[in-house]
């Protein structure tokens, strides 16, 4: 008998106890993981392609939060920038 630990980035880890594995046998197991939110640091994108702090940024800053991305069904970073006002 074994305990099976399943995890993936962006999903809640799951443990299944008492998994029986027999010699020479084949087993199948369906596992459904629940998605979780991942928090990341804010990203400052500049035209100079150099890392700068928010205080050093000479132009206006637009913030796009995760709810906006979800509601607009955005798939690429270019699509995020399309929605930012100049």
Backbone as CSV, one residue per row, in Angstrom:
resi,resn,N_x,N_y,N_z,CA_x,CA_y,CA_z,C_x,C_y,C_z
1,UNK,0.847,-1.187,0.000,0.000,0.000,0.000,0.887,1.242,0.000
2,UNK,0.464,2.245,-0.771,1.233,3.474,-0.909,0.322,4.678,-0.728
3,UNK,0.950,5.818,-0.421,0.262,7.109,-0.458,0.751,7.816,-1.710
4,UNK,-0.172,8.323,-2.499,0.152,8.987,-3.747,-0.059,10.484,-3.564
5,UNK,1.002,11.260,-3.753,0.925,12.719,-3.658,0.974,13.298,-5.068
6,UNK,-0.048,14.078,-5.417,-0.143,14.662,-6.743,-0.148,16.181,-6.607
7,UNK,0.710,16.851,-7.388,0.731,18.313,-7.341,1.133,18.869,-8.704
8,UNK,0.687,20.096,-8.963,1.031,20.814,-10.179,0.890,22.302,-9.877
9,UNK,1.757,23.110,-10.470,1.711,24.550,-10.255,0.342,25.073,-10.688
10,UNK,-0.281,25.868,-9.818,-1.593,26.429,-10.124,-2.760,25.583,-9.635
11,UNK,-2.448,24.438,-9.002,-3.493,23.554,-8.498,-3.191,23.152,-7.060
12,UNK,-4.232,22.862,-6.297,-4.086,22.422,-4.919,-3.572,20.976,-4.912
13,UNK,-2.538,20.727,-4.110,-1.968,19.376,-4.005,-3.009,18.421,-3.422
14,UNK,-2.905,17.168,-3.805,-3.888,16.165,-3.378,-3.147,14.875,-3.003
15,UNK,-3.539,14.266,-1.915,-2.944,13.005,-1.467,-4.009,11.920,-1.455
16,UNK,-3.665,10.781,-2.023,-4.564,9.626,-2.003,-3.868,8.531,-1.201
17,UNK,-4.491,8.117,-0.118,-3.922,7.089,0.751,-4.387,5.705,0.312
18,UNK,-3.623,4.732,0.720,-3.958,3.320,0.515,-4.127,2.947,-0.960
19,UNK,-3.142,3.345,-1.778,-3.128,2.937,-3.180,-2.401,1.601,-3.251
20,UNK,-3.077,0.599,-3.779,-2.472,-0.732,-3.850,-1.830,-0.936,-5.215
21,UNK,-0.579,-1.342,-5.190,0.160,-1.620,-6.417,0.613,-3.072,-6.358
22,UNK,0.225,-3.823,-7.387,0.593,-5.238,-7.428,1.650,-5.466,-8.496
23,UNK,2.490,-6.445,-8.277,3.560,-6.777,-9.213,2.977,-7.255,-10.536
24,UNK,3.414,-6.622,-11.639,2.973,-7.036,-12.962,1.581,-6.578,-13.335
25,UNK,0.893,-5.895,-12.452,-0.472,-5.455,-12.733,-0.505,-4.036,-13.284
26,UNK,-1.634,-3.670,-13.828,-1.854,-2.316,-14.332,-3.041,-1.725,-13.593
27,UNK,-2.886,-0.491,-13.147,-3.970,0.188,-12.440,-4.253,1.521,-13.116
28,UNK,-5.470,1.971,-12.999,-5.871,3.268,-13.538,-6.534,4.052,-12.417
29,UNK,-6.227,5.343,-12.358,-6.755,6.179,-11.285,-7.074,7.552,-11.857
30,UNK,-8.304,8.022,-11.699,-8.686,9.361,-12.142,-8.471,10.337,-10.993
31,UNK,-7.748,11.412,-11.271,-7.443,12.409,-10.254,-7.859,13.778,-10.777
32,UNK,-8.621,14.508,-10.000,-9.066,15.842,-10.373,-8.507,16.839,-9.353
33,UNK,-7.701,17.778,-9.827,-7.110,18.793,-8.962,-7.916,20.080,-9.057
34,UNK,-7.992,20.795,-7.948,-8.717,22.065,-7.907,-7.749,23.212,-8.188
35,UNK,-8.108,24.123,-9.110,-7.222,25.248,-9.395,-7.160,26.220,-8.223
36,UNK,-6.002,26.844,-8.037,-5.821,27.880,-7.019,-5.160,29.086,-7.672
37,UNK,-5.355,30.254,-7.087,-4.743,31.466,-7.618,-3.269,31.509,-7.251
38,UNK,-2.476,32.030,-8.167,-1.048,32.194,-7.938,-0.760,33.685,-7.878
39,UNK,-0.136,34.131,-6.810,0.224,35.532,-6.684,1.651,35.728,-7.147
40,UNK,1.849,36.720,-8.022,3.192,37.037,-8.488,3.470,38.514,-8.220
41,UNK,4.730,38.871,-8.255,5.094,40.269,-8.082,4.640,41.067,-9.296
42,UNK,4.457,42.384,-9.102,4.073,43.247,-10.205,5.215,43.335,-11.202
43,UNK,4.871,43.439,-12.473,5.853,43.518,-13.544,5.836,44.923,-14.118
44,UNK,6.988,45.523,-14.221,7.120,46.857,-14.787,7.742,46.718,-16.171
45,UNK,6.967,46.992,-17.229,7.445,46.856,-18.601,7.795,48.236,-19.126
46,UNK,9.027,48.389,-19.634,9.463,49.672,-20.181,9.950,49.493,-21.609
47,UNK,10.007,50.580,-22.343,10.480,50.527,-23.728,11.989,50.340,-23.806
48,UNK,12.704,50.619,-22.724,14.169,50.532,-22.743,14.681,49.115,-22.551
49,UNK,13.807,48.196,-22.215,14.163,46.796,-21.969,15.165,46.635,-20.826
50,UNK,15.195,47.587,-19.927,16.046,47.477,-18.746,15.168,47.482,-17.514
51,UNK,15.634,46.823,-16.494,14.859,46.739,-15.259,14.894,48.082,-14.539
52,UNK,13.723,48.597,-14.215,13.626,49.841,-13.454,12.581,49.659,-12.360
53,UNK,12.725,50.443,-11.319,11.711,50.417,-10.260,10.541,51.279,-10.688
54,UNK,9.426,51.155,-10.008,8.268,51.981,-10.342,8.558,53.464,-10.140
55,UNK,9.387,53.792,-9.154,9.736,55.194,-8.910,10.586,55.769,-10.042
56,UNK,11.358,54.930,-10.710,12.227,55.387,-11.790,11.517,55.461,-13.139
57,UNK,10.322,54.952,-13.234,9.610,54.923,-14.504,9.143,56.330,-14.870
58,UNK,9.577,56.848,-16.035,9.286,58.240,-16.377,7.904,58.481,-16.975
59,UNK,7.174,57.463,-17.343,5.887,57.668,-17.994,4.742,57.169,-17.126
60,UNK,3.536,57.269,-17.669,2.372,56.823,-16.906,2.374,55.303,-16.771
61,UNK,1.685,54.836,-15.761,1.624,53.404,-15.469,0.174,52.959,-15.516
62,UNK,-0.079,51.854,-16.186,-1.414,51.262,-16.217,-1.341,49.902,-15.537
63,UNK,-2.302,49.632,-14.692,-2.347,48.353,-13.984,-3.500,47.530,-14.542
64,UNK,-3.193,46.297,-14.913,-4.203,45.362,-15.393,-4.254,44.220,-14.382
65,UNK,-5.380,44.085,-13.701,-5.460,43.029,-12.686,-5.992,41.727,-13.282
66,UNK,-5.891,40.671,-12.521,-6.267,39.341,-13.011,-7.750,39.247,-13.360
67,UNK,-8.606,39.986,-12.655,-10.034,39.945,-12.966,-10.306,40.487,-14.368
68,UNK,-9.600,41.564,-14.751,-9.778,42.118,-16.096,-9.353,41.109,-17.158
69,UNK,-8.252,40.424,-16.908,-7.752,39.435,-17.862,-8.751,38.286,-18.004
70,UNK,-9.290,37.823,-16.879,-10.278,36.724,-16.922,-11.544,37.143,-17.652
71,UNK,-12.056,38.354,-17.347,-13.315,38.812,-17.932,-13.209,39.031,-19.429
72,UNK,-12.029,39.417,-19.917,-11.847,39.683,-21.344,-11.341,38.452,-22.092
73,UNK,-11.118,37.357,-21.395,-10.639,36.108,-22.006,-9.349,36.336,-22.796
74,UNK,-8.401,37.014,-22.172,-7.130,37.347,-22.806,-6.210,36.132,-22.766
75,UNK,-5.582,35.834,-23.917,-4.723,34.671,-24.012,-3.245,35.013,-24.147
76,UNK,-2.924,36.197,-24.666,-1.526,36.568,-24.866,-1.239,37.919,-24.230
77,UNK,0.051,38.190,-24.019,0.454,39.453,-23.416,0.136,40.624,-24.343
78,UNK,0.225,40.409,-25.657,-0.125,41.463,-26.622,-1.568,41.911,-26.449
79,UNK,-2.453,40.966,-26.172,-3.859,41.302,-25.967,-4.051,42.129,-24.697
80,UNK,-3.217,41.901,-23.691,-3.282,42.714,-22.472,-2.935,44.145,-22.805
81,UNK,-1.875,44.343,-23.596,-1.428,45.690,-23.951,-2.420,46.399,-24.865
82,UNK,-3.171,45.666,-25.693,-4.173,46.275,-26.570,-5.234,47.012,-25.774
83,UNK,-5.540,46.544,-24.588,-6.581,47.154,-23.779,-6.107,48.296,-22.914
84,UNK,-4.815,48.600,-22.913,-4.273,49.669,-22.064,-4.383,51.001,-22.792
85,UNK,-4.929,51.998,-22.098,-5.071,53.341,-22.666,-3.723,54.046,-22.675
86,UNK,-3.441,54.773,-23.761,-2.188,55.533,-23.846,-2.333,56.893,-23.224
